[in-house]
Amino acid sequence: MRAAKGDIKSLGNQVELYAIDHNDTYPPSLDHLLADVNQTRAYIKEPAIDPWGNPYIISMDLSDDNKCADAFY
């Protein structure tokens, strides 16, 4: 459980760094934190997998309607 909490905190930090570098635009998925041809840096080195072997799922209320239905992986 401690590893998952650390991962989540780290991923949150990387999402915030991505937003800072992209004019306050958050990544549409955690895969966008990986380096690709359109980015100058990678925010994470490998896909985000939890200690139980499942991908992390992050949901945000992007439409600010208090529903958090706007999920991305």
QUIMOLIN-V953846 format. One record per pair of residues at least 24 apart in sequence whose ideal C-beta (glycine too) atoms are under 7 Angstrom apart, sorted by the first residue. I is the first residue (numbers start at 1). J is the second residue. D is the distance in Angstrom with one decimal. If there is no record, write none. Layout:
i:I j:J d:D
i:I j:J d:D
//
This chain:
i:3 j:51 d:4.7
i:4 j:50 d:5.5
i:4 j:51 d:5.5
i:7 j:50 d:6.7
i:7 j:56 d:7.0
i:11 j:48 d:5.8
i:11 j:56 d:6.3
i:14 j:43 d:4.1
i:14 j:44 d:5.7
i:17 j:43 d:5.9
i:18 j:43 d:5.3
i:26 j:60 d:6.9
i:28 j:72 d:5.7
i:29 j:72 d:4.6
i:29 j:73 d:5.3
i:30 j:56 d:6.3
i:30 j:58 d:6.7
i:30 j:73 d:5.8
//
